[in-house]
Amino acid sequence: MVTEGNPRRKAPARRTALTRIAAVSLATASLGVLAATGVEAVGAEAGSPARAKVEIVEAHLRTDQWHVIDAAPNGVSLGDQDVYSGTAFKDGREIGSGGGSCQVIHVDGDDVTTQCVLTMELERGSVTLQALWTKGPEPVDMAVTGGTGAYRNARGSARFWDISLPTERMRAEILL
């Protein structure tokens, strides 16, 4: 458990939380590729007689803005929040942007769990993602939870690697 009197326990947990949150912010930007790539596949969805249209998107990500809100008490604690925006790139060109936030919902020593909610405005509507994220090995998966416009019935998942590094990348499978 993180205690206020032990700064050595707080620092690793804080870095872990910040690293995870920065990565999720980059994830937000990645959805912008959906509108620009046009990569589509059609497949049968399990348990459904209808065929679902699937957009598969791969992109490199960059965080543009990021702000940490350190709720009392100082150090990693429930309610701490990171707010961010980012940009997605495909073949070296900018193809989208978005933003979101991650809030600390559980702290157990150096293990910090956040709940992250992201929204991406795209040419044909918006897409939303959500995940609980606890320190651990990569990759990180997020659920596509819906959207508006062409994405009003969106579902699926997005996976992220090399989080918070210049080589961060993602792959999304969006069912429409």
N, CA, C and O of each residue as an XYZ file, in Angstrom:
704
protein
N       0.846     -1.180      0.000
C       0.000      0.000      0.000
C       0.884      1.233      0.000
O       1.891      1.252      0.708
N       0.554      2.252     -0.756
C       1.305      3.492     -0.808
C       0.979      4.283      0.440
O      -0.191      4.481      0.770
N       2.023      4.743      1.145
C       1.798      5.557      2.331
C       2.392      6.924      2.111
O       3.379      7.083      1.394
N       1.774      7.917      2.742
C       2.208      9.286      2.537
C       3.622      9.521      3.044
O       4.310     10.403      2.529
N       4.083      8.762      4.038
C       5.403      8.988      4.608
C       6.525      8.279      3.887
O       7.667      8.373      4.335
N       6.274      7.582      2.805
C       7.308      6.822      2.116
C       7.394      7.259      0.661
O       6.749      6.655     -0.196
N       8.188      8.311      0.354
C       8.248      8.814     -1.019
C       8.839      7.822     -2.004
O       8.535      7.895     -3.195
N       9.681      6.889     -1.546
C      10.239      5.914     -2.478
C       9.162      4.986     -3.008
O       9.278      4.523     -4.143
N       8.140      4.698     -2.259
C       7.051      3.855     -2.727
C       6.154      4.615     -3.699
O       5.565      4.018     -4.600
N       6.051      5.930     -3.519
C       5.174      6.739     -4.368
C       5.763      6.947     -5.751
O       5.047      6.879     -6.749
N       7.056      7.199     -5.817
C       7.669      7.550     -7.097
C       7.490      6.468     -8.154
O       7.061      6.787     -9.263
N       7.801      5.177     -7.862
C       7.599      4.167     -8.901
C       6.138      4.038     -9.297
O       5.828      3.882    -10.478
N       5.244      4.100     -8.329
C       3.824      3.989     -8.648
C       3.379      5.161     -9.504
O       2.605      4.980    -10.444
N       3.857      6.363     -9.195
C       3.474      7.557     -9.950
C       3.976      7.447    -11.381
O       3.242      7.733    -12.327
N       5.243      7.026    -11.538
C       5.789      6.870    -12.889
C       4.991      5.830    -13.664
O       4.699      6.017    -14.845
N       4.641      4.732    -12.994
C       3.863      3.684    -13.650
C       2.524      4.228    -14.109
O       2.115      4.009    -15.249
N       1.847      4.933    -13.229
C       0.536      5.479    -13.588
C       0.664      6.461    -14.733
O      -0.141      6.434    -15.664
N       1.659      7.326    -14.682
C       1.830      8.331    -15.721
C       2.171      7.688    -17.056
O       1.680      8.121    -18.099
N       3.002      6.665    -17.029
C       3.356      5.972    -18.262
C       2.132      5.324    -18.884
O       1.906      5.423    -20.090
N       1.344      4.659    -18.045
C       0.143      4.007    -18.565
C      -0.822      5.022    -19.137
O      -1.403      4.806    -20.200
N      -0.991      6.115    -18.443
C      -1.963      7.111    -18.876
C      -1.514      7.779    -20.164
O      -2.333      8.032    -21.047
N      -0.226      8.068    -20.284
C       0.274      8.665    -21.523
C       0.016      7.724    -22.693
O      -0.328      8.164    -23.790
N       0.180      6.451    -22.456
C      -0.043      5.488    -23.521
C      -1.492      5.488    -23.971
O      -1.783      5.423    -25.166
N      -2.375      5.559    -23.032
C      -3.783      5.567    -23.401
C      -4.124      6.827    -24.174
O      -4.960      6.800    -25.076
N      -3.480      7.932    -23.823
C      -3.744      9.164    -24.567
C      -3.346      8.994    -26.022
O      -4.010      9.506    -26.923
N      -2.282      8.288    -26.239
C      -1.875      8.032    -27.611
C      -2.870      7.123    -28.304
O      -3.084      7.224    -29.512
N      -3.462      6.258    -27.554
C      -4.467      5.367    -28.114
C      -5.623      6.164    -28.690
O      -6.164      5.812    -29.738
N      -5.994      7.210    -28.026
C      -7.088      8.045    -28.500
C      -6.795      8.552    -29.893
O      -7.661      8.506    -30.768
N      -5.605      9.027    -30.106
C      -5.247      9.577    -31.403
C      -5.314      8.530    -32.498
O      -5.587      8.850    -33.655
N      -5.069      7.298    -32.141
C      -5.014      6.254    -33.154
C      -6.330      6.038    -33.859
O      -6.334      5.595    -35.007
N      -7.419      6.324    -33.240
C      -8.700      6.081    -33.897
C      -8.899      6.960    -35.108
O      -9.717      6.636    -35.969
N      -8.186      8.051    -35.202
C      -8.320      8.925    -36.349
C      -8.001      8.236    -37.654
O      -8.416      8.698    -38.717
N      -7.275      7.145    -37.593
C      -6.948      6.438    -38.818
C      -8.159      5.762    -39.420
O      -8.153      5.451    -40.611
N      -9.184      5.527    -38.648
C     -10.362      4.844    -39.174
C     -10.961      5.584    -40.347
O     -11.349      4.972    -41.342
N     -11.036      6.889    -40.237
C     -11.648      7.672    -41.302
C     -10.753      7.766    -42.526
O     -11.242      7.945    -43.642
N      -9.463      7.647    -42.328
C      -8.537      7.888    -43.424
C      -8.059      6.635    -44.145
O      -7.647      6.724    -45.301
N      -8.101      5.468    -43.502
C      -7.501      4.297    -44.128
C      -8.394      3.612    -45.128
O      -7.935      3.192    -46.191
N      -9.659      3.494    -44.804
C     -10.582      2.814    -45.713
C     -10.309      1.335    -45.855
O     -10.816      0.710    -46.786
N      -9.508      0.741    -44.945
C      -9.250     -0.685    -44.998
C     -10.465     -1.387    -44.402
O     -10.810     -1.154    -43.243
N     -11.109     -2.237    -45.180
C     -12.330     -2.881    -44.713
C     -12.297     -4.363    -45.025
O     -11.678     -4.799    -45.996
N     -12.972     -5.123    -44.189
C     -13.158     -6.546    -44.426
C     -14.569     -6.887    -43.985
O     -15.132     -6.201    -43.132
N     -15.140     -7.920    -44.544
C     -16.470     -8.337    -44.146
C     -16.349     -9.738    -43.583
O     -15.739    -10.611    -44.201
N     -16.931     -9.956    -42.406
C     -16.859    -11.268    -41.780
C     -18.105    -11.534    -40.975
O     -18.859    -10.613    -40.660
N     -18.324    -12.788    -40.641
C     -19.478    -13.158    -39.835
C     -19.153    -12.912    -38.380
O     -18.054    -13.219    -37.918
N     -20.105    -12.360    -37.664
C     -19.944    -12.126    -36.238
C     -20.486    -13.341    -35.503
O     -21.550    -13.855    -35.848
N     -19.754    -13.806    -34.485
C     -20.179    -14.964    -33.719
C     -21.554    -14.726    -33.107
O     -21.805    -13.671    -32.523
N     -22.438    -15.701    -33.242
C     -23.751    -15.614    -32.641
C     -24.733    -14.733    -33.388
O     -25.835    -14.496    -32.895
N     -24.369    -14.243    -34.559
C     -25.250    -13.354    -35.298
C     -25.349    -13.823    -36.743
O     -24.334    -14.127    -37.369
N     -26.578    -13.883    -37.280
C     -26.728    -14.296    -38.674
C     -26.288    -13.196    -39.633
O     -25.997    -13.474    -40.796
N     -26.236    -11.959    -39.165
C     -25.851    -10.847    -40.035
C     -24.334    -10.807    -40.192
O     -23.587    -11.252    -39.321
N     -23.906    -10.265    -41.315
C     -22.472    -10.088    -41.547
C     -22.094     -8.685    -41.119
O     -22.793     -7.721    -41.431
N     -20.980     -8.573    -40.398
C     -20.530     -7.281    -39.901
C     -19.415     -6.734    -40.788
O     -18.564     -7.483    -41.267
N     -19.431     -5.451    -40.994
C     -18.358     -4.772    -41.710
C     -17.270     -4.471    -40.682
O     -17.558     -3.961    -39.599
N     -16.018     -4.789    -41.021
C     -14.912     -4.602    -40.091
C     -13.883     -3.667    -40.712
O     -13.463     -3.869    -41.851
N     -13.482     -2.653    -39.972
C     -12.374     -1.792    -40.384
C     -11.166     -2.176    -39.538
O     -11.227     -2.157    -38.309
N     -10.063     -2.526    -40.207
C      -8.817     -2.857    -39.522
C      -7.866     -1.700    -39.750
O      -7.593     -1.313    -40.886
N      -7.366     -1.153    -38.648
C      -6.555      0.051    -38.714
C      -5.250     -0.165    -37.960
O      -5.249     -0.683    -36.843
N      -4.138      0.233    -38.574
C      -2.839      0.203    -37.918
C      -2.228      1.593    -38.031
O      -2.272      2.204    -39.099
N      -1.658      2.100    -36.935
C      -1.115      3.464    -36.939
C      -0.008      3.627    -35.905
O       0.118      2.831    -34.975
N       0.789      4.675    -36.088
C       1.769      5.129    -35.108
C       1.150      6.318    -34.394
O       0.378      7.072    -34.986
N       1.495      6.488    -33.103
C       0.815      7.469    -32.273
C       1.777      8.455    -31.617
O       2.935      8.140    -31.344
N       1.250      9.674    -31.369
C       2.041     10.705    -30.683
C       1.119     11.504    -29.766
O       0.052     11.954    -30.183
N       1.548     11.676    -28.493
C       0.805     12.523    -27.561
C       1.159     13.974    -27.856
O       2.336     14.316    -27.974
N       0.139     14.836    -27.976
C       0.347     16.260    -28.244
C       0.289     17.090    -26.970
O       1.148     17.945    -26.755
N      -0.712     16.852    -26.118
C      -0.854     17.569    -24.854
C      -1.201     16.566    -23.763
O      -1.862     15.557    -24.010
N      -0.727     16.873    -22.515
C      -0.947     15.960    -21.413
C      -0.853     16.744    -20.123
O       0.100     17.497    -19.924
N      -1.831     16.580    -19.239
C      -1.822     17.283    -17.958
C      -2.216     16.305    -16.857
O      -3.177     15.549    -16.998
N      -1.457     16.331    -15.753
C      -1.717     15.461    -14.612
C      -2.416     16.268    -13.524
O      -1.970     17.359    -13.167
N      -3.504     15.733    -13.004
C      -4.205     16.337    -11.866
C      -3.962     15.419    -10.677
O      -4.445     14.287    -10.652
N      -3.205     15.911     -9.683
C      -2.845     15.130     -8.507
C      -3.826     15.449     -7.381
O      -3.673     16.444     -6.673
N      -4.830     14.595     -7.226
C      -5.829     14.788     -6.165
C      -5.177     14.512     -4.805
O      -4.225     13.736     -4.717
N      -5.685     15.140     -3.762
C      -5.172     14.915     -2.410
C      -5.447     13.467     -2.010
O      -6.482     12.905     -2.367
N      -4.521     12.868     -1.271
C      -3.230     13.376     -0.822
C      -2.198     13.363     -1.951
O      -2.413     12.745     -2.994
N      -1.079     14.049     -1.732
C      -0.027     14.087     -2.744
C       0.455     12.684     -3.062
O       0.409     11.793     -2.214
N       0.917     12.495     -4.294
C       1.364     11.182     -4.741
C       0.214     10.423     -5.366
O      -0.894     10.947     -5.477
N       0.469      9.204     -5.772
C      -0.559      8.401     -6.430
C      -1.654      8.068     -5.422
O      -1.389      7.506     -4.359
N      -2.890      8.426     -5.775
C      -4.026      8.143     -4.914
C      -5.295      8.112     -5.749
O      -5.311      8.561     -6.895
N      -6.361      7.575     -5.159
C      -7.648      7.532     -5.845
C      -8.044      8.921     -6.318
O      -7.888      9.902     -5.591
N      -8.552      8.997     -7.528
C      -9.017     10.262     -8.075
C      -7.994     11.018     -8.888
O      -8.360     11.943     -9.613
N      -6.704     10.657     -8.799
C      -5.711     11.305     -9.661
C      -6.165     11.110    -11.102
O      -6.795     10.107    -11.437
N      -5.838     12.072    -11.944
C      -6.353     12.017    -13.310
C      -5.334     12.572    -14.297
O      -4.613     13.524    -13.999
N      -5.291     11.974    -15.446
C      -4.494     12.478    -16.558
C      -5.456     12.819    -17.685
O      -6.354     12.041    -18.007
N      -5.261     13.995    -18.282
C      -6.091     14.457    -19.390
C      -5.135     14.687    -20.559
O      -4.055     15.248    -20.372
N      -5.520     14.263    -21.753
C      -4.570     14.275    -22.863
C      -5.246     14.398    -24.214
O      -6.455     14.215    -24.357
N      -4.418     14.716    -25.202
C      -4.834     14.677    -26.601
C      -3.672     14.135    -27.412
O      -2.524     14.177    -26.970
N      -3.971     13.628    -28.600
C      -2.908     13.052    -29.406
C      -3.255     13.017    -30.882
O      -4.362     13.363    -31.296
N      -2.271     12.588    -31.664
C      -2.388     12.547    -33.116
C      -1.974     11.166    -33.609
O      -1.049     10.558    -33.071
N      -2.666     10.675    -34.637
C      -2.358      9.386    -35.259
C      -1.748      9.627    -36.634
O      -2.122     10.560    -37.344
N      -0.794      8.760    -36.994
C      -0.094      8.879    -38.269
C      -0.141      7.561    -39.031
O      -0.029      6.484    -38.445
N      -0.306      7.664    -40.330
C      -0.261      6.506    -41.221
C       0.679      6.858    -42.363
O       0.464      7.847    -43.063
N       1.705      6.066    -42.552
C       2.692      6.311    -43.601
C       3.255      7.730    -43.517
O       3.475      8.376    -44.542
N       3.485      8.212    -42.296
C       4.107      9.515    -42.093
C       3.195     10.720    -42.187
O       3.657     11.842    -41.980
N       1.927     10.538    -42.489
C       1.037     11.699    -42.567
C      -0.011     11.634    -41.460
O      -0.457     10.555    -41.069
N      -0.396     12.807    -40.963
C      -1.400     12.897    -39.908
C      -2.763     12.491    -40.447
O      -3.195     12.970    -41.496
N      -3.439     11.604    -39.720
C      -4.733     11.126    -40.195
C      -5.844     11.252    -39.153
O      -6.986     10.899    -39.446
N      -5.551     11.738    -37.959
C      -6.610     11.896    -36.976
C      -6.105     12.413    -35.650
O      -4.901     12.479    -35.401
N      -7.062     12.785    -34.793
C      -6.717     13.239    -33.447
C      -7.879     12.962    -32.516
O      -9.005     12.721    -32.952
N      -7.586     13.001    -31.221
C      -8.623     12.744    -30.239
C      -8.123     13.064    -28.850
O      -7.034     13.617    -28.694
N      -8.906     12.721    -27.835
C      -8.516     12.999    -26.468
C      -9.327     12.198    -25.484
O     -10.289     11.521    -25.848
N      -8.922     12.285    -24.216
C      -9.617     11.560    -23.178
C      -8.981     11.780    -21.833
O      -8.196     12.708    -21.635
N      -9.334     10.908    -20.908
C      -8.777     10.988    -19.560
C      -8.709      9.599    -18.946
O      -9.442      8.688    -19.331
N      -7.803      9.463    -17.976
C      -7.671      8.238    -17.194
C      -7.664      8.641    -15.733
O      -6.950      9.562    -15.338
N      -8.466      7.944    -14.929
C      -8.571      8.265    -13.515
C      -8.159      7.049    -12.689
O      -8.563      5.923    -12.980
N      -7.346      7.289    -11.650
C      -6.913      6.217    -10.760
C      -8.120      5.747     -9.955
O      -8.790      6.544     -9.297
N      -8.390      4.427    -10.016
C      -9.528      3.874     -9.288
C      -9.115      2.845     -8.238
O      -9.941      2.439     -7.419
N      -7.828      2.408     -8.249
C      -7.359      1.443     -7.255
C      -5.846      1.529     -7.138
O      -5.137      1.566     -8.144
N      -5.353      1.562     -5.895
C      -3.908      1.585     -5.636
C      -3.594      0.475     -4.637
O      -4.193      0.397     -3.565
N      -2.643     -0.381     -5.008
C      -2.182     -1.448     -4.123
C      -0.678     -1.537     -4.281
O      -0.176     -2.269     -5.134
N       0.049     -0.777     -3.444
C       1.501     -0.697     -3.587
C       1.863     -0.028     -4.898
O       1.392      1.070     -5.193
N       2.703     -0.692     -5.691
C       3.091     -0.146     -6.993
C       2.074     -0.451     -8.091
O       2.188      0.060     -9.205
N       1.081     -1.282     -7.779
C       0.043     -1.597     -8.764
C      -1.019     -0.509     -8.722
O      -1.679     -0.303     -7.703
N      -1.172      0.180     -9.841
C      -2.135      1.274     -9.950
C      -3.074      0.956    -11.106
O      -2.630      0.725    -12.231
N      -4.366      0.945    -10.824
C      -5.364      0.681    -11.857
C      -6.083      1.972    -12.196
O      -6.518      2.706    -11.309
N      -6.204      2.243    -13.492
C      -6.918      3.428    -13.963
C      -8.080      2.995    -14.847
O      -8.062      1.925    -15.456
N      -9.084      3.852    -14.897
C     -10.169      3.677    -15.855
C     -10.002      4.765    -16.890
O      -9.959      5.947    -16.547
N      -9.907      4.385    -18.156
C      -9.647      5.334    -19.231
C     -10.823      5.383    -20.196
O     -11.358      4.348    -20.592
N     -11.217      6.591    -20.569
C     -12.300      6.822    -21.510
C     -11.775      7.780    -22.580
O     -11.258      8.849    -22.258
N     -11.906      7.398    -23.847
C     -11.365      8.167    -24.958
C     -12.445      8.434    -26.003
O     -13.343      7.615    -26.201
N     -12.355      9.577    -26.665
C     -13.260      9.895    -27.770
C     -12.450     10.437    -28.934
O     -11.541     11.246    -28.749
N     -12.790      9.984    -30.137
C     -12.119     10.438    -31.343
C     -13.163     10.955    -32.320
O     -14.064     10.217    -32.719
N     -13.045     12.215    -32.705
C     -13.907     12.758    -33.759
C     -13.292     12.399    -35.104
O     -12.125     12.687    -35.370
N     -14.085     11.775    -35.929
C     -13.645     11.339    -37.244
C     -14.482     12.037    -38.310
O     -15.477     12.694    -38.002
N     -14.080     11.893    -39.532
C     -14.802     12.512    -40.650
C     -16.268     12.086    -40.694
O     -17.137     12.891    -41.027
N     -16.547     10.821    -40.358
C     -17.912     10.298    -40.451
C     -18.603     10.147    -39.101
O     -19.675      9.547    -39.028
N     -18.015     10.675    -38.038
C     -18.601     10.574    -36.702
C     -17.533     10.377    -35.652
O     -16.344     10.536    -35.931
N     -17.950     10.029    -34.440
C     -17.001      9.815    -33.353
C     -16.954      8.341    -32.969
O     -17.891      7.586    -33.227
N     -15.839      7.947    -32.343
C     -15.652      6.589    -31.843
C     -15.189      6.712    -30.399
O     -14.402      7.597    -30.063
N     -15.688      5.808    -29.536
C     -15.293      5.824    -28.129
C     -14.617      4.517    -27.750
O     -14.924      3.459    -28.300
N     -13.684      4.610    -26.793
C     -12.975      3.437    -26.256
C     -12.970      3.525    -24.744
O     -13.099      4.606    -24.169
N     -12.816      2.362    -24.099
C     -12.758      2.333    -22.646
C     -11.966      1.117    -22.203
O     -11.996      0.074    -22.857
N     -11.244      1.255    -21.068
C     -10.520      0.119    -20.505
C     -10.137      0.386    -19.065
O      -9.970      1.535    -18.655
N      -9.999     -0.693    -18.299
C      -9.292     -0.657    -17.026
C      -7.874     -1.058    -17.352
O      -7.643     -1.983    -18.131
N      -6.911     -0.354    -16.749
C      -5.519     -0.626    -17.080
C      -4.696     -0.699    -15.811
O      -4.583      0.284    -15.079
N      -4.114     -1.873    -15.548
C      -3.266     -2.084    -14.382
C      -1.865     -2.415    -14.859
O      -1.678     -3.075    -15.881
N      -0.868     -1.939    -14.091
C       0.533     -2.190    -14.433
C       0.730     -3.661    -14.777
O       0.259     -4.554    -14.074
N       1.430     -3.881    -15.865
C       1.694     -5.242    -16.288
C       2.332     -5.244    -17.656
O       2.650     -4.194    -18.213
N       2.517     -6.440    -18.191
C       3.158     -6.548    -19.502
C       2.243     -6.039    -20.615
O       1.017     -6.063    -20.504
N       2.883     -5.578    -21.691
C       2.142     -5.176    -22.886
C       1.769     -6.434    -23.651
O       2.355     -7.482    -23.378
N       0.863     -6.401    -24.563
C       0.144     -5.236    -25.057
C      -1.024     -4.856    -24.146
O      -1.362     -5.582    -23.211
N      -1.632     -3.704    -24.439
C      -2.801     -3.226    -23.722
C      -3.979     -3.239    -24.690
O      -3.863     -2.768    -25.822
N      -5.109     -3.779    -24.246
C      -6.316     -3.852    -25.071
C      -7.381     -2.910    -24.533
O      -7.554     -2.782    -23.320
N      -8.094     -2.251    -25.440
C      -9.215     -1.382    -25.081
C     -10.431     -1.816    -25.882
O     -10.312     -2.265    -27.022
N     -11.610     -1.676    -25.268
C     -12.863     -1.990    -25.949
C     -13.356     -0.783    -26.725
O     -13.303      0.343    -26.231
N     -13.834     -1.015    -27.935
C     -14.548      0.022    -28.684
C     -15.978     -0.064    -28.159
O     -16.627     -1.103    -28.271
N     -16.463      1.039    -27.583
C     -17.753      1.010    -26.886
C     -18.890      1.680    -27.648
O     -20.035      1.627    -27.198
N     -18.613      2.302    -28.776
C     -19.678      2.932    -29.546
C     -19.193      4.142    -30.302
O     -18.000      4.300    -30.560
N     -20.134      4.993    -30.653
C     -19.785      6.202    -31.376
C     -21.023      6.893    -31.904
O     -22.140      6.617    -31.466
N     -20.816      7.796    -32.851
C     -21.905      8.534    -33.475
C     -21.741      8.463    -34.987
O     -20.718      7.989    -35.480
N     -22.738      8.930    -35.719
C     -22.662      8.928    -37.177
C     -22.474      7.523    -37.709
O     -23.181      6.604    -37.295
N     -21.532      7.342    -38.621
C     -21.259      6.031    -39.209
C     -20.809      5.019    -38.163
O     -20.866      3.814    -38.407
N     -20.362      5.492    -37.002
C     -19.852      4.618    -35.943
C     -20.856      4.422    -34.808
O     -20.478      3.958    -33.732
N     -22.135      4.770    -35.026
C     -23.126      4.725    -33.942
C     -23.303      3.330    -33.355
O     -23.705      3.213    -32.197
N     -23.022      2.277    -34.102
C     -23.130      0.912    -33.578
C     -21.765      0.234    -33.452
O     -21.687     -0.992    -33.372
N     -20.698      1.020    -33.434
C     -19.343      0.463    -33.418
C     -19.084     -0.354    -32.161
O     -19.565     -0.033    -31.074
N     -18.308     -1.421    -32.342
C     -17.820     -2.256    -31.258
C     -16.537     -2.899    -31.755
O     -16.215     -2.807    -32.939
N     -15.818     -3.536    -30.881
C     -14.569     -4.161    -31.269
C     -13.499     -3.909    -30.241
O     -13.790     -3.711    -29.061
N     -12.240     -3.915    -30.695
C     -11.127     -3.717    -29.765
C      -9.944     -3.065    -30.474
O      -9.821     -3.092    -31.699
N      -9.086     -2.482    -29.652
C      -7.843     -1.879    -30.142
C      -6.715     -2.351    -29.236
O      -6.881     -2.406    -28.017
N      -5.581     -2.686    -29.813
C      -4.411     -3.163    -29.061
C      -3.255     -2.205    -29.282
O      -3.045     -1.719    -30.394
N      -2.499     -1.933    -28.212
C      -1.394     -0.971    -28.245
C      -0.102     -1.613    -27.767
O      -0.095     -2.386    -26.808
N       1.013     -1.276    -28.460
C       2.355     -1.742    -28.118
C       3.294     -0.555    -27.998
O       2.997      0.538    -28.481
N       4.440     -0.780    -27.346
C       5.494      0.244    -27.180
C       4.911      1.520    -26.585
O       5.186      2.621    -27.063
N       4.116      1.366    -25.553
C       3.387      2.483    -24.956
C       4.339      3.540    -24.411
O       5.316      3.232    -23.729
N       4.031      4.789    -24.729
C       4.785      5.979    -24.311
C       6.170      6.075    -24.936
O       6.993      6.871    -24.484
N       6.438      5.293    -25.947
C       7.702      5.369    -26.664
C       7.463      6.005    -28.033
O       6.329      6.032    -28.513
N       8.522      6.515    -28.663
C       8.348      7.091    -30.005
C       7.879      6.060    -31.035
O       7.391      6.431    -32.103
N       8.023      4.777    -30.723
C       7.620      3.713    -31.649
C       6.231      3.159    -31.322
O       5.853      2.111    -31.844
N       5.459      3.855    -30.458
C       4.145      3.330    -30.080
C       3.285      3.100    -31.310
O       3.273      3.897    -32.248
N       2.562      1.979    -31.275
C       1.696      1.634    -32.405
C       0.445      0.942    -31.884
O       0.386      0.467    -30.750
N      -0.556      0.906    -32.768
C      -1.813      0.268    -32.407
C      -2.416     -0.428    -33.611
O      -2.093     -0.138    -34.763
N      -3.311     -1.366    -33.295
C      -4.106     -2.051    -34.320
C      -5.524     -2.118    -33.769
O      -5.749     -2.623    -32.668
N      -6.470     -1.611    -34.534
C      -7.870     -1.625    -34.123
C      -8.684     -2.469    -35.082
O      -8.468     -2.434    -36.293
N      -9.614     -3.223    -34.539
C     -10.592     -3.987    -35.325
C     -11.958     -3.455    -34.921
O     -12.457     -3.759    -33.837
N     -12.565     -2.652    -35.806
C     -13.820     -1.996    -35.508
C     -14.940     -2.662    -36.297
O     -14.919     -2.677    -37.528
N     -15.909     -3.208    -35.586
C     -17.078     -3.805    -36.224
C     -18.153     -2.743    -36.307
O     -18.476     -2.085    -35.318
N     -18.708     -2.581    -37.513
C     -19.742     -1.557    -37.722
C     -21.099     -2.197    -37.906
O     -22.093     -1.495    -38.094
